[in-house]
Amino acid sequence: SDLGQRWFLVLAGFLVLVSCRQACASSADKGTFTLHFENDAIGFEDVDSHYTNGIQFSYQTGENRVWSWLDGWARRHFYRDPETRLRGGVAAGQNLYTPADIKTTELVPDDRPYAAWLHFDLSLVGISDDVLRTMEFSFGWIGPAAGGEPVQKWFHQIIGSPEPMGWDNQLNNELTIMAVLEQKWRHIRRTGLLGLEVDLSPHGSVALGNVFTYGGLGGTFRLGHHLARDFGPPRIQPAPPGSGHVVDSDGFGWYVFAGVDGRLVLRNIFLDGNTFSDSHRVDKEPLVGDLVTGFAVSGLGMRLGLVYVNRSPEFKGQHSADHFGSFTFSVRF
């Protein structure tokens, strides 16, 4: 677990260095640094189970500031519109999963396994007119080396929650790899009422790997001012796509939103268990849905987003939906 924590700090430090280097560019070329935080303590229920915590640091470059060879390859195969604006991205994050009963040291056979996932992501984002397409490659590891036990115990000590006692039953160490392709279409219209804008944005996504393998479809409705600044706040996988960049423009912007996302899940390592070794596992539900609501505000090259998620049961025997909140803060840097 100490090894996992050290690697996490190294990756986070790398993101900071990339950010500082990019800050030397002109204002027009500035990228965006984002802090993502998801936790089941952010919400309306006093719960601590299942997907219990996610934290991620990410950086997305300014427009068309990617390696020339990557730019050429991407435009030949995935972004053929010559007006497409490309951005590169890097991210480092950690997800934590636990059963509902965290006070027992015994294995809870009818609930999901303890698991931690430490991951490092590389992405390429293309925006053309009102279309956002993201390609992402993720690698990392799960198991004790991902540092889930000390992180959760430390956080619970800070917020005064019970100490999680069952981490000896977590999934085994395993390297992870995953590729994700996401696309979102934006349709912004003025309502004629107080200058408000509305947007209905359908989206689709496909993931392939030993962490998640799924296909997803959904849509988001937004209402507010300056909707063209983004495609909605970003979230941590698996989740509907958003945008990791902030556009520098005049005035104060805001919007409220609601959306749905449905996924056909073929693989979820946090339910199916380890790929190459014997571990605790449960029978997953093949269809999972998210209902998301929230708001975002932006101005002065910054964006703050808050999302509340209702997720349908993910495995057989789970009797109720999961609820968690997602907080993002983005700043041009």
MIVEX-600811 format. One line per 2 residues: number of its first residue (from 1); for each residue x, y, z of C-alpha. Coordinates in nm, 4 decimals, padded with zeros to 6 digits, m for minus. Layout:
N
NUM	X Y Z; ...
END
This chain:
333
1	00.0000 00.0000 00.0000; 00.2930 00.2359 00.0656
3	00.4114 00.1665 m00.2888; 00.0697 00.2610 m00.4269
5	00.0665 00.5876 m00.2340; 00.4159 00.6793 m00.3516
7	00.3247 00.6159 m00.7150; 00.0093 00.8226 m00.6756
9	00.2153 01.1158 m00.5454; 00.4614 01.0755 m00.8319
11	00.1830 01.0834 m01.0908; 00.0142 01.3805 m00.9252
13	00.3488 01.5627 m00.9196; 00.3939 01.4882 m01.2889
15	00.0609 01.6548 m01.3633; 00.1679 01.9637 m01.1709
17	00.4922 01.9840 m01.3710; 00.3032 01.9527 m01.6983
19	00.0685 02.2273 m01.5813; 00.3526 02.4617 m01.4877
21	00.5226 02.4067 m01.8223; 00.2028 02.4758 m02.0108
23	00.1474 02.7957 m01.8120; 00.4465 02.9453 m01.9917
25	00.2408 02.9491 m02.3119; 00.0385 03.2493 m02.4248
27	m00.2993 03.3158 m02.2679; m00.4805 03.1848 m02.5756
29	m00.3016 02.8522 m02.5421; m00.3580 02.7923 m02.1721
31	m00.4797 02.4515 m02.0648; m00.7118 02.3507 m01.7817
33	m00.6313 02.1835 m01.4501; m00.9221 01.9992 m01.2806
35	m00.9730 01.8461 m00.9388; m01.2442 01.5773 m00.9337
37	m01.3844 01.4443 m00.6065; m01.6665 01.1911 m00.5731
39	m01.7910 01.0495 m00.2433; m02.1067 00.8951 m00.1020
41	m02.0804 01.1407 00.1906; m02.1736 01.4187 m00.0559
43	m02.5491 01.3778 m00.0660; m02.8685 01.3414 00.1260
45	m02.8105 01.0045 00.2926; m02.5668 00.8991 00.5640
47	m02.4232 00.5997 00.3787; m02.0774 00.4585 00.3190
49	m02.0840 00.1653 00.0808; m02.0184 00.0349 m00.2709
51	m01.8571 00.3126 m00.4821; m01.7502 00.5115 m00.1780
53	m01.4799 00.7496 m00.3016; m01.3095 00.8717 m00.6161
55	m01.0439 01.1396 m00.6556; m00.8717 01.2458 m00.9748
57	m00.6325 01.5181 m01.0865; m00.6356 01.5975 m01.4579
59	m00.4811 01.8413 m01.7021; m00.5996 01.9212 m02.0549
61	m00.3854 02.1254 m02.2925; m00.4832 02.4327 m02.4892
63	m00.6249 02.4007 m02.8400; m00.4058 02.2190 m03.0943
65	m00.1169 02.1820 m02.8495; m00.0441 01.8114 m02.9008
67	00.2562 01.6354 m03.0541; 00.2683 01.6850 m03.4320
69	00.2851 01.3104 m03.5047; m00.0202 01.2484 m03.2833
71	m00.2047 01.5402 m03.4408; m00.1443 01.4012 m03.7888
73	m00.2409 01.0443 m03.6973; m00.5578 01.1539 m03.5152
75	m00.6759 01.3772 m03.7983; m00.6271 01.0996 m04.0532
77	m00.8201 00.8366 m03.8579; m01.0557 00.9898 m03.5987
79	m01.0933 01.3663 m03.6483; m01.1175 01.4240 m04.0226
81	m01.2974 01.7581 m04.0062; m01.0185 02.0158 m04.0705
83	m01.1887 02.2551 m03.8251; m01.1507 02.0112 m03.5349
85	m00.9653 02.1571 m03.2364; m00.7534 01.8976 m03.0581
87	m00.6533 01.8880 m02.6903; m00.4337 01.6364 m02.5106
89	m00.4980 01.5225 m02.1552; m00.3326 01.3419 m01.8649
91	m00.4932 01.2290 m01.5389; m00.4163 01.0336 m01.2228
93	m00.6829 00.9027 m00.9888; m00.7953 00.6519 m00.7286
95	m01.1348 00.4819 m00.6841; m01.2460 00.2964 m00.3682
97	m01.5196 00.0315 m00.3342; m01.6514 m00.1425 m00.0205
99	m01.9479 m00.3537 00.0929; m02.2227 m00.1905 00.3014
101	m02.0984 m00.3411 00.6301; m01.7511 m00.1983 00.6862
103	m01.7422 m00.2742 01.0611; m01.6814 m00.6486 01.0291
105	m01.3456 m00.8112 00.9573; m01.5209 m01.1118 00.7992
107	m01.5824 m01.1554 00.4290; m01.9349 m01.0418 00.3336
109	m02.0171 m01.3041 00.0651; m02.3413 m01.1493 m00.0634
111	m02.2026 m00.7960 m00.1035; m01.9443 m00.6474 m00.3372
113	m01.5706 m00.6876 m00.2657; m01.3396 m00.4313 m00.1131
115	m01.1306 m00.2860 m00.3953; m00.9042 00.0070 m00.4771
117	m00.8015 00.1185 m00.8248; m00.5085 00.3499 m00.8941
119	m00.4967 00.4635 m01.2569; m00.3116 00.6921 m01.4965
121	m00.4925 00.8121 m01.8090; m00.3893 00.9636 m02.1418
123	m00.6550 01.1199 m02.3625; m00.7099 01.3014 m02.6886
125	m01.0134 01.5298 m02.7215; m01.1497 01.6718 m03.0447
127	m01.4162 01.9453 m03.0701; m01.5769 02.0262 m03.4031
129	m01.8757 02.2613 m03.4079; m02.0989 02.1087 m03.1391
131	m01.9456 01.7609 m03.1241; m01.7067 01.6416 m02.8523
133	m01.5151 01.3183 m02.9141; m01.2777 01.1734 m02.6552
135	m01.0335 00.8842 m02.6862; m00.8779 00.7690 m02.3612
137	m00.6217 00.5058 m02.2712; m00.5953 00.4063 m01.9047
139	m00.3477 00.1852 m01.7209; m00.2885 00.1180 m01.3530
141	m00.3484 m00.1488 m01.0910; m00.5953 m00.2711 m00.8316
143	m00.5352 m00.4477 m00.5007; m00.3336 m00.3596 m00.1886
145	m00.0723 m00.1811 m00.4039; m00.3398 00.0767 m00.4943
147	m00.3383 00.2071 m00.1354; m00.7120 00.1953 m00.0683
149	m00.6980 00.0845 00.2959; m00.4764 00.3636 00.4377
151	m00.6530 00.6312 00.2309; m01.0019 00.5323 00.3475
153	m00.8984 00.4916 00.7107; m00.7287 00.8330 00.7042
155	m01.0317 01.0003 00.5475; m01.2735 00.8343 00.7896
157	m01.0632 00.9525 01.0813; m01.0898 01.3100 00.9505
159	m01.4686 01.3048 00.9020; m01.5443 01.0954 01.2111
161	m01.6818 00.7893 01.0296; m01.6382 00.4279 01.1497
163	m01.3049 00.2633 01.0707; m01.3348 00.0205 00.7765
165	m01.2290 m00.3198 00.9087; m01.2536 m00.5572 00.6116
167	m00.9737 m00.4533 00.3785; m00.7994 m00.7897 00.4297
169	m01.0704 m00.9264 00.1970; m00.9971 m00.6890 m00.0918
171	m00.9252 m00.7935 m00.4497; m00.5729 m00.9116 m00.5293
173	m00.3052 m00.7038 m00.7021; m00.3595 m00.6896 m01.0782
175	m00.2402 m00.4614 m01.3551; m00.5225 m00.2894 m01.5417
177	m00.5637 m00.1578 m01.8919; m00.8639 00.0035 m02.0604
179	m00.9515 00.2016 m02.3729; m01.2546 00.4328 m02.3858
181	m01.4219 00.6129 m02.6762; m01.6894 00.8736 m02.6002
183	m01.8858 01.1185 m02.8124; m02.1331 01.3921 m02.7219
185	m02.3494 01.6105 m02.9453; m02.4536 01.9573 m02.8258
187	m02.7703 02.1417 m02.9404; m02.7943 02.4919 m02.7864
189	m03.0982 02.7110 m02.8459; m03.2087 03.0467 m02.7004
191	m03.5464 03.0406 m02.5275; m03.6334 03.4109 m02.5579
193	m03.7003 03.4147 m02.1833; m03.4523 03.6295 m01.9870
195	m03.1827 03.5388 m02.2364; m03.1754 03.1777 m02.1149
197	m03.0357 02.8974 m02.3288; m03.1365 02.5318 m02.3428
199	m02.9303 02.2363 m02.4572; m03.0196 01.8728 m02.5207
201	m02.7035 01.6642 m02.5589; m02.7160 01.2934 m02.6477
203	m02.4008 01.0883 m02.5898; m02.2557 00.7446 m02.6456
205	m01.9550 00.5594 m02.5055; m01.7682 00.2305 m02.5393
207	m01.5069 00.0908 m02.2980; m01.2885 m00.2166 m02.3437
209	m01.0490 m00.3602 m02.0857; m01.0106 m00.5766 m01.7785
211	m01.1495 m00.2955 m01.5562; m01.4687 m00.2029 m01.7423
213	m01.6111 m00.3327 m02.0688; m01.9417 m00.1705 m02.1597
215	m02.1447 00.0222 m02.4138; m02.3424 00.3258 m02.2998
217	m02.6072 00.5662 m02.4304; m02.7758 00.8653 m02.2689
219	m02.8522 01.2346 m02.2786; m02.8320 01.5557 m02.0754
221	m03.0625 01.8595 m02.0595; m02.9135 02.1963 m01.9544
223	m03.0690 02.5358 m01.8854; m02.8738 02.8548 m01.8155
225	m02.6357 03.1157 m01.9583; m02.3191 03.0686 m02.1713
227	m02.3769 02.6960 m02.2364; m02.1273 02.6998 m02.5241
229	m01.8383 02.7202 m02.2761; m01.8404 02.3429 m02.2209
231	m02.0280 02.0150 m02.2645; m02.1031 01.9728 m01.8942
233	m01.8700 01.9055 m01.5989; m01.6368 01.6045 m01.6317
235	m01.6831 01.2923 m01.4198; m01.4800 00.9860 m01.3227
237	m01.5212 00.6577 m01.5143; m01.7663 00.4985 m01.5641
239	m01.9771 00.8080 m01.6241; m02.1407 01.0174 m01.8969
241	m01.8853 01.2306 m02.0833; m01.8272 01.5958 m01.9980
243	m01.5518 01.8375 m02.0938; m01.2255 01.8826 m01.9079
245	m01.1484 02.2264 m02.0491; m01.2619 02.5780 m01.9590
247	m01.3104 02.8391 m02.2319; m01.1874 03.1887 m02.1478
249	m01.4777 03.4237 m02.2240; m01.6390 03.7341 m02.0774
251	m01.9184 03.7299 m01.8244; m02.0552 03.4969 m01.5633
253	m02.2098 03.1688 m01.6766; m02.4234 02.9111 m01.5059
255	m02.6553 02.6215 m01.5783; m02.8602 02.3530 m01.4094
257	m02.8808 02.0115 m01.5693; m03.0355 01.6657 m01.5522
259	m02.9337 01.3577 m01.7439; m02.9603 00.9824 m01.7823
261	m02.7025 00.7237 m01.8834; m02.7568 00.3534 m01.9451
263	m02.4775 00.0968 m01.9786; m02.4712 m00.2630 m02.0993
265	m02.1940 m00.4022 m01.8788; m01.9933 m00.7025 m01.9951
267	m01.7075 m00.6628 m01.7474; m01.6735 m00.4849 m01.4132
269	m01.3680 m00.6048 m01.2231; m01.5033 m00.4584 m00.8982
271	m01.7950 m00.7038 m00.9162; m01.6559 m00.9875 m01.1318
273	m01.3373 m01.0107 m00.9246; m00.9793 m01.0584 m01.0388
275	m00.9193 m01.1624 m01.3986; m00.6304 m01.4036 m01.3463
277	m00.6647 m01.5147 m00.9818; m00.9333 m01.6388 m00.7471
279	m01.1040 m01.3642 m00.5465; m01.4344 m01.2605 m00.3957
281	m01.6965 m01.1799 m00.6591; m02.0704 m01.1262 m00.6980
283	m02.3124 m01.1663 m00.9893; m02.3379 m00.8319 m01.1655
285	m02.6449 m00.6789 m01.3239; m02.5902 m00.6469 m01.7012
287	m02.7861 m00.3209 m01.7281; m02.6948 m00.0235 m01.5083
289	m02.8434 00.3259 m01.5202; m02.7403 00.6644 m01.3788
291	m02.9734 00.9551 m01.3118; m02.7679 01.2720 m01.2664
293	m02.8688 01.6217 m01.1587; m02.6622 01.9250 m01.0679
295	m02.5381 02.2705 m01.1565; m02.2233 02.4465 m01.2746
297	m02.0990 02.8057 m01.2567; m01.8132 02.9576 m01.4579
299	m01.6226 03.2825 m01.4968; m01.2703 03.4282 m01.4904
301	m01.1317 03.1125 m01.6484; m01.2733 02.8858 m01.3756
303	m01.5627 02.6396 m01.3431; m01.7241 02.4799 m01.0375
305	m01.9574 02.1830 m01.0854; m02.1653 01.9798 m00.8400
307	m02.3432 01.6599 m00.9478; m02.5695 01.4217 m00.7556
309	m02.5892 01.0662 m00.8919; m02.8515 00.7951 m00.8406
311	m02.7120 00.4652 m00.9732; m02.9317 00.1586 m01.0168
313	m02.8312 m00.1716 m00.8474; m02.5116 m00.3112 m00.9996
315	m02.5263 m00.6704 m00.8700; m02.7760 m00.9430 m00.7818
317	m02.9014 m00.9043 m00.4259; m02.8438 m00.5283 m00.4100
319	m03.1820 m00.4073 m00.2880; m03.1544 m00.0312 m00.3439
321	m02.9854 00.2240 m00.5655; m02.6557 00.3874 m00.4755
323	m02.6245 00.7633 m00.4256; m02.3122 00.9798 m00.4334
325	m02.2053 01.3331 m00.5070; m01.9445 01.4576 m00.7524
327	m01.7530 01.7849 m00.7138; m01.5246 01.9346 m00.9810
329	m01.3182 02.2512 m00.9839; m01.1444 02.3545 m01.3062
331	m00.9106 02.6475 m01.3689; m00.7199 02.7676 m01.6742
333	m00.3524 02.7429 m01.5892
END
